[in-house]
Amino acid sequence: YRQTCDVSLNADPATGYDFYYQGQWEVAGGTSFVAPMMAATFALIDQARALEGKAPIGLADVGIYAMARNTSYAPYAFHDITAGSNGAYNAGPGWDHPTGFGSIDAYYFLHGLD
């Protein structure tokens, strides 16, 4: 099993996401919020690729590591997270255990892949 992070999103419940529930606005976070958001991001990227006549990315990690090797687009396609910790590892410049390559900018990610 893999024990590393490829990319990340903010899952902190303290800074979480606004949602409307039973007539009022709430704030929450966690992987139950960010996993569907990441899946939706890749679905939108694949949809845009299809409109351009390109094949889908397939497994997300294949696209992520292909983008990481693209020196022209990678600095724009990933928002590097350089501060913070997951309790075991610290974030820093470039790939790191808590945040991987950082969060994705879907526009640059889409246009930087072949």
N, CA and C of each residue as an Amber inpcrd file, in Angstrom:
protein
   342
   0.8280000  -1.1890000   0.0000000   0.0000000   0.0000000   0.0000000
   0.8700000   1.2490000   0.0000000   0.3880000   2.2510000  -0.6660000
   1.1090000   3.5190000  -0.6980000   0.8830000   4.2360000   0.6180000
   1.8930000   4.8990000   1.0720000   1.7820000   5.6710000   2.3050000
   2.2690000   7.0890000   2.0780000   2.0530000   7.5920000   0.8910000
   2.4900000   8.9390000   0.5660000   1.3400000   9.7290000  -0.0170000
   1.5020000  11.0060000   0.0000000   0.4890000  11.9160000  -0.5210000
   0.9250000  12.4170000  -1.8960000   0.0170000  12.3890000  -2.8780000
   0.3300000  12.9210000  -4.2070000  -0.0040000  14.4040000  -4.2940000
  -1.2020000  14.7550000  -3.8670000  -1.6840000  16.1370000  -3.8700000
  -2.5260000  16.3420000  -2.6190000  -2.9470000  17.5630000  -2.3800000
  -3.7010000  17.8250000  -1.1580000  -4.7540000  18.9010000  -1.3660000
  -5.6960000  18.8970000  -0.4580000  -6.6960000  19.9530000  -0.3300000
  -6.8530000  20.2360000   1.1550000  -7.4440000  21.3560000   1.4900000
  -7.6410000  21.7230000   2.8830000  -8.7540000  20.8740000   3.4950000
  -8.3900000  19.9930000   4.4230000  -9.3730000  19.1500000   5.1000000
  -9.5740000  19.5600000   6.5530000  -8.9850000  20.6590000   6.9660000
  -9.0640000  21.1150000   8.3520000 -10.4910000  21.5460000   8.6940000
 -11.1460000  20.8740000   9.6510000 -12.5050000  21.2740000  10.0180000
 -12.5900000  22.7010000  10.5680000 -11.5050000  23.2120000  11.1200000
 -11.5320000  24.5690000  11.6870000 -11.6530000  25.6380000  10.6030000
 -11.0930000  25.3790000   9.4390000 -11.1660000  26.3550000   8.3450000
 -12.0720000  25.8760000   7.2280000 -12.6490000  24.7190000   7.3810000
 -13.4630000  23.9640000   6.4480000 -14.2450000  24.6490000   5.3560000
 -15.3390000  24.0440000   5.0110000 -16.1640000  24.4350000   3.8760000
 -17.5720000  24.7640000   4.3480000 -18.1280000  25.8110000   3.7710000
 -19.5020000  26.2020000   4.0850000 -20.4720000  25.2890000   3.3490000
 -21.5090000  24.8610000   4.0410000 -22.5800000  24.1010000   3.4050000
 -23.8870000  24.3870000   4.1310000 -24.9610000  24.2150000   3.4200000
 -26.2930000  24.5080000   3.9380000 -26.9420000  23.2040000   4.3730000
 -27.3590000  23.1270000   5.6370000 -27.9220000  21.8980000   6.1760000
 -29.0770000  22.2140000   7.1060000 -30.2200000  21.6330000   6.8390000
 -31.4230000  21.7940000   7.6530000 -31.7110000  23.2560000   7.9810000
 -31.6720000  24.0830000   6.9380000 -32.0710000  25.4730000   7.0780000
 -31.0260000  26.4200000   7.6240000 -29.8020000  25.9510000   7.7910000
 -28.7630000  26.8670000   8.2780000 -27.4070000  26.5240000   7.6720000
 -26.5410000  27.5350000   7.6700000 -25.1900000  27.3570000   7.1550000
 -24.3140000  26.7400000   8.2310000 -23.4920000  25.7900000   7.8310000
 -22.5580000  25.1050000   8.7170000 -21.1610000  25.1700000   8.1060000
 -20.1580000  24.8870000   8.9110000 -18.7790000  24.7690000   8.4390000
 -18.2470000  23.4310000   8.9380000 -17.6360000  22.6790000   8.0450000
 -17.0400000  21.4020000   8.4220000 -15.8990000  21.1070000   7.4560000
 -15.1420000  20.0990000   7.7610000 -14.0310000  19.7080000   6.9040000
 -13.7770000  18.2240000   7.0270000 -12.6280000  17.8000000   6.5790000
 -12.2470000  16.3990000   6.6520000 -12.1560000  15.7700000   5.2740000
 -11.6780000  14.5360000   5.2670000 -11.5040000  13.8380000   4.0000000
 -12.8330000  13.5420000   3.3140000 -13.9220000  13.5020000   4.0700000
 -15.2350000  13.2880000   3.4460000 -15.6280000  14.4600000   2.5620000
 -15.0200000  15.6100000   2.7740000 -15.2650000  16.7670000   1.9160000
 -14.2730000  16.8140000   0.7600000 -13.0030000  16.5990000   1.0470000
 -11.9940000  16.8380000   0.0140000 -11.8400000  15.6980000  -0.9850000
 -12.1090000  14.4670000  -0.5950000 -12.0030000  13.3630000  -1.5610000
 -12.9900000  13.5390000  -2.7180000 -14.2640000  13.8650000  -2.4550000
 -15.1670000  14.1160000  -3.5860000 -14.7690000  15.3430000  -4.4030000
 -14.1980000  16.3640000  -3.7470000 -13.7630000  17.5450000  -4.5010000
 -12.6060000  17.2100000  -5.4370000 -11.6840000  16.3770000  -4.9710000
 -10.5680000  15.9840000  -5.8290000 -11.0740000  15.1200000  -6.9830000
 -12.0030000  14.2090000  -6.6910000 -12.5830000  13.3880000  -7.7570000
 -13.2950000  14.2660000  -8.7820000 -14.0160000  15.2640000  -8.3080000
 -14.7200000  16.1790000  -9.2190000 -13.7330000  16.9800000 -10.0600000
 -12.6280000  17.3920000  -9.4690000 -11.6110000  18.1400000 -10.2120000
 -11.0840000  17.3090000 -11.3760000 -10.7540000  16.0470000 -11.1050000
 -10.2460000  15.1940000 -12.1780000 -11.3330000  14.8540000 -13.1910000
 -12.5830000  14.7460000 -12.7490000 -13.6780000  14.5130000 -13.6990000
 -13.8210000  15.7030000 -14.6460000 -13.7050000  16.9180000 -14.1130000
 -13.7940000  18.1130000 -14.9600000 -12.6060000  18.2090000 -15.9180000
 -11.4240000  17.8500000 -15.4420000 -10.2470000  17.8470000 -16.3150000
 -10.4420000  16.8290000 -17.4410000 -10.9160000  15.6270000 -17.0970000
 -11.1580000  14.6120000 -18.1310000 -12.2440000  15.0540000 -19.1070000
 -13.2850000  15.7190000 -18.6090000 -14.3440000  16.2170000 -19.4870000
 -13.7800000  17.2370000 -20.4730000 -12.9640000  18.1510000 -19.9770000
 -12.3550000  19.1560000 -20.8550000 -11.4170000  18.4970000 -21.8620000
 -10.6820000  17.4750000 -21.4360000  -9.8020000  16.7490000 -22.3640000
 -10.6260000  16.0870000 -23.4630000 -11.7680000  15.5200000 -23.1020000
 -12.6330000  14.8750000 -24.0980000 -13.1260000  15.8860000 -25.1220000
 -13.4690000  17.0860000 -24.6660000 -13.9210000  18.1280000 -25.5880000
 -12.8160000  18.5470000 -26.5560000 -11.5600000  18.3640000 -26.1400000
 -10.4170000  18.6730000 -26.9970000  -9.9740000  17.4570000 -27.8140000
 -10.7320000  16.3560000 -27.7180000 -10.3920000  15.1450000 -28.4580000
  -9.2500000  14.3550000 -27.8570000  -8.9600000  14.5770000 -26.5810000
  -7.8590000  13.8820000 -25.9070000  -8.4030000  12.7640000 -25.0220000
  -7.5700000  11.7850000 -24.7560000  -7.9410000  10.6680000 -23.8870000
  -8.0200000  11.1350000 -22.4360000  -8.8030000  10.4500000 -21.6140000
  -8.8380000  10.7960000 -20.1910000  -7.4860000  10.5120000 -19.5350000
  -7.2620000  11.1360000 -18.4060000  -6.0110000  10.9290000 -17.6720000
  -5.8850000   9.4790000 -17.2310000  -6.9880000   8.8710000 -16.8330000
  -6.9370000   7.5200000 -16.2770000  -6.6550000   7.6170000 -14.7880000
  -5.7380000   6.8100000 -14.3080000  -5.3930000   6.8790000 -12.8900000
  -4.8180000   8.2510000 -12.5730000  -5.3250000   8.8580000 -11.5200000
  -4.9200000  10.2280000 -11.1860000  -3.4180000  10.3510000 -10.9840000
  -2.8030000   9.3610000 -10.3350000  -1.3690000   9.4950000 -10.0610000
  -0.5350000   9.5390000 -11.3340000  -1.0030000   8.9010000 -12.4030000
  -0.2800000   8.9620000 -13.6790000  -0.2330000  10.4090000 -14.1730000
  -1.3670000  11.0970000 -14.1420000  -1.4210000  12.4970000 -14.5520000
  -0.6400000  13.4040000 -13.6260000  -0.7250000  13.1300000 -12.3310000
  -0.0300000  13.9680000 -11.3480000   1.4790000  13.9100000 -11.5680000
   2.0240000  12.7090000 -11.7280000   3.4740000  12.5950000 -11.8830000
   3.9360000  13.0370000 -13.2650000   3.0850000  12.8860000 -14.2740000
   3.4190000  13.4360000 -15.5950000   3.5020000  14.9560000 -15.5090000
   2.5600000  15.5660000 -14.8020000   2.5760000  17.0220000 -14.6450000
   3.7910000  17.4590000 -13.8370000   4.1300000  16.7170000 -12.8080000
   5.2750000  17.0890000 -11.9710000   6.5680000  17.1210000 -12.7840000
   6.6550000  16.3100000 -13.8400000   7.8490000  16.2960000 -14.6990000
   7.8320000  17.3990000 -15.7500000   6.6990000  18.0780000 -15.9130000
   6.5730000  19.1310000 -16.9260000   7.1030000  20.4400000 -16.3390000
   8.3430000  20.7660000 -16.6370000   8.9810000  21.9290000 -16.0100000
   8.3540000  23.2530000 -16.4210000   7.6410000  23.2850000 -17.5440000
   6.9930000  24.5300000 -17.9750000   5.7090000  24.8050000 -17.2090000
   4.9380000  23.7480000 -16.9080000   3.6270000  23.9340000 -16.2970000
   3.5770000  23.5990000 -14.8080000   4.4140000  22.6940000 -14.3300000
   4.3260000  22.2420000 -12.9390000   4.3240000  23.3810000 -11.9230000
   5.1430000  24.4290000 -12.0940000   5.1070000  25.5100000 -11.0950000
   3.7510000  26.2160000 -11.0110000   2.9530000  26.1280000 -12.0650000
   1.6330000  26.7670000 -12.0880000   0.5180000  25.7710000 -11.7790000
   0.7180000  24.5140000 -12.1260000  -0.3180000  23.4900000 -11.9610000
  -0.4600000  23.0320000 -10.5210000   0.5860000  23.2260000  -9.7250000
   0.5400000  22.8530000  -8.3110000   0.7770000  24.0910000  -7.4550000
  -0.0360000  24.2410000  -6.4300000   0.1910000  25.2860000  -5.4280000
   0.9370000  24.6120000  -4.2810000   2.2370000  24.7880000  -4.2680000
   3.0820000  24.1340000  -3.2770000   2.7370000  24.6260000  -1.8760000
   2.5570000  23.6950000  -0.9570000   2.2800000  24.0250000   0.4410000
   3.5860000  23.8300000   1.1900000   4.1180000  24.8990000   1.7330000
   5.4700000  24.8640000   2.2910000   5.5190000  24.9760000   3.8080000
   4.3800000  25.1240000   4.4550000   4.3620000  25.2610000   5.9150000
   3.3040000  24.3360000   6.4920000   3.5240000  23.9080000   7.7150000
   2.5630000  23.0570000   8.4000000   3.1120000  21.6580000   8.6010000
   2.3140000  20.8440000   9.2600000   2.7320000  19.4970000   9.6100000
   1.5060000  18.6010000   9.7130000   1.7070000  17.3130000   9.4930000
   0.6340000  16.3530000   9.7370000   0.8470000  15.6290000  11.0600000
   1.7650000  16.1190000  11.8630000   2.0800000  15.5120000  13.1450000
   3.3020000  14.6090000  13.0830000   3.5700000  14.0410000  11.9220000
   4.7280000  13.1670000  11.7520000   5.7700000  13.7760000  10.8220000
   5.3080000  14.5460000   9.8360000   6.2020000  15.1460000   8.8440000
   5.8410000  16.6080000   8.6510000   6.8350000  17.3970000   8.2970000
   6.6160000  18.8130000   8.0160000   6.5010000  19.0490000   6.5160000
   5.6840000  20.0170000   6.1520000   5.6160000  20.4550000   4.7550000
   6.8430000  21.3010000   4.4510000   7.2260000  21.3400000   3.1940000
   8.3630000  22.1490000   2.7760000   8.3090000  22.3630000   1.2770000
   9.2790000  23.0690000   0.7250000   9.2890000  23.3180000  -0.7230000
   9.3510000  22.0150000  -1.5210000   8.6020000  21.9570000  -2.6170000
   8.5740000  20.7610000  -3.4530000   7.7090000  19.6680000  -2.8430000
   7.8870000  18.4470000  -3.3290000   7.0920000  17.3250000  -2.8260000
   7.4450000  17.0680000  -1.3720000   6.4400000  16.7760000  -0.5530000
   6.6660000  16.3860000   0.8330000   5.5850000  15.4060000   1.2630000
   5.8330000  14.6980000   2.3740000   4.8920000  13.6740000   2.8420000
   3.5050000  14.2100000   3.2050000   3.3750000  15.3290000   3.9040000
   2.0130000  15.7450000   4.2830000   1.1630000  16.2690000   3.1320000
   1.7710000  16.9030000   2.1210000   0.9610000  17.5710000   1.0900000
   1.2800000  17.1370000  -0.3340000   2.2020000  16.2130000  -0.5210000
   2.5780000  15.8040000  -1.8720000   3.1350000  16.9890000  -2.6410000
   2.6170000  17.1960000  -3.8570000   3.0410000  18.3340000  -4.6740000
   2.2550000  19.5970000  -4.3350000   1.2380000  19.4920000  -3.4890000
   0.3910000  20.6310000  -3.1260000  -0.9940000  20.4700000  -3.7160000
  -1.7190000  21.5600000  -3.8060000  -3.0590000  21.5110000  -4.3970000
  -2.9610000  21.7800000  -5.8990000  -3.9940000  21.3690000  -6.6240000
  -3.9870000  21.4460000  -8.0910000  -4.6770000  22.7100000  -8.5800000
  -4.0880000  23.3420000  -9.5740000  -4.7590000  24.3880000 -10.3430000
  -5.2410000  23.6980000 -11.6160000  -6.5390000  23.4340000 -11.6920000
  -7.0930000  22.6130000 -12.7750000  -6.8290000  23.2040000 -14.1570000
  -6.8510000  24.5200000 -14.2890000  -6.6240000  25.1510000 -15.5950000
  -5.2350000  24.7920000 -16.1280000  -4.2190000  25.0180000 -15.3190000
  -2.8550000  24.7250000 -15.7640000  -2.6140000  23.2220000 -15.8590000
  -3.2520000  22.4610000 -14.9770000  -3.1160000  21.0120000 -15.0400000
  -3.6570000  20.4990000 -16.3660000  -4.8120000  20.9840000 -16.7630000
  -5.4230000  20.5820000 -18.0340000  -4.5270000  20.9250000 -19.2150000
  -4.0380000  22.1370000 -19.2520000  -3.2920000  22.6080000 -20.4180000
  -1.8340000  22.1590000 -20.4300000  -1.3490000  21.6340000 -19.3230000
   0.0350000  21.1830000 -19.2800000   0.2290000  19.7230000 -19.6160000
  -0.8660000  18.9700000 -19.7070000  -0.7550000  17.5550000 -20.0650000
  -0.9250000  17.3810000 -21.5620000  -0.2370000  16.3990000 -22.1220000
  -0.3920000  16.1030000 -23.5570000  -1.7050000  15.4090000 -23.8060000
